[in-house]
Amino acid sequence: MCVDQADEKNPCGKTTLLRLVAGLLSPTAGEVRMDGKTVASATSFLPPERRGLGMVFQDYALWPHLSVTGNVAFPLEMRRVGRAEREQHVVAALRRVGLEHLADRNPGALSGGQQQRVAIARAIVAEPRIVLFDEPLSNLDRELRESMVSELAGLIKSLDLTAIYVTHDQSEAFTLADQVAILDGGAVAQLATPNQIVEEPASAKIAEFLRLGAIMPLCRTAEGWSLGDSQLTLTGAPKLGVGQCARALVTPRALIARPPDMAGLTGEVSAVQYRDTSYAVSVAVASSGAPLTLQMTSDFRMRLGERIGLEIISDRLRWFPAEAHPTP
């Protein structure tokens, strides 16, 4: 996953990383290691065909003039595997992805999900150690993509694959991964389990990217902490001197609605959306910098424009250093 949007003007390195692992690029520094062995460095390079990898491309890259069987068999043909052995491997791969009954079809006659399964069968037919996925769901519509994420997760688990999966979609990454690497400017900004990243994001930038909540700028005062003209008493905060500042991640679970005269922080309800069994409420609060909107949940529907008080549960905040060069 990337902290910044990945495009030609603002790349973050996910595709480059995948190409380095696959052997489609050679590193100018550092090294790529698999099973404890160096497969690429500035002075050595093991070609792709000798790395024991499978790959599922963004557009599946299926040959339209070949049948399902022909597409899946192609990697084995390139390795000059004998016909009888090749057929055994192809049948086994198609059975593992549940497509043995479509072996004679052409890819164009298959659904998007079935084409994806063909691409996976082709990737695993040679029994690779690692399978690389390059945004394999990005070409599907949202409804099909959401259903295919769970199906793909089940396939990866049932096939006992080690997979490196490149995506810019948070829900895909968190559904599929045992560990998620978040990239920022070509470097790994955080590597952890999905739960650890949500509970303990390594930076305010990651928290904002994942939309975990609002980043609240706070400054230390003699009485406590200030947010604009509001004075707050917070426990467990960083030990800073008067006049020093920090930032805190405020998630919906860190806020409780109170009557305005019973809370140190007040705001105006700016949006209300019903979700499942509760309401997602946006509250605009005064800040010394840019406008700040906090998110919270409520069991009842609040009125737009209503003035409410907010109690902050201190031990549910995640603290970060102040920005080195805050935007004026």
Secondary structure by P-SEA (a helix, b strand, c coil): cccccccccccccaaaaaaaaacccccccccccccccccccccccccccccbbbbbcccccccccccaaaaaaaaaaaacccaaaaaaaaaaaaaaaccccccccccccccaaaaaaaaaaaaacccccbbbbccccccccaaaaaaaaaaaaaaaaaaccccccccccaaaaaacccbbbbbccccccccccaaaaaaccccaaaaaaaccccbbbbbbcccccccccbbbbbcccccccccccbbbbbccccccccccccccbbbbbccccccccccbbbbbbbccccbbbbbbcccccccccccbbbbbccccbbbbcccccccc
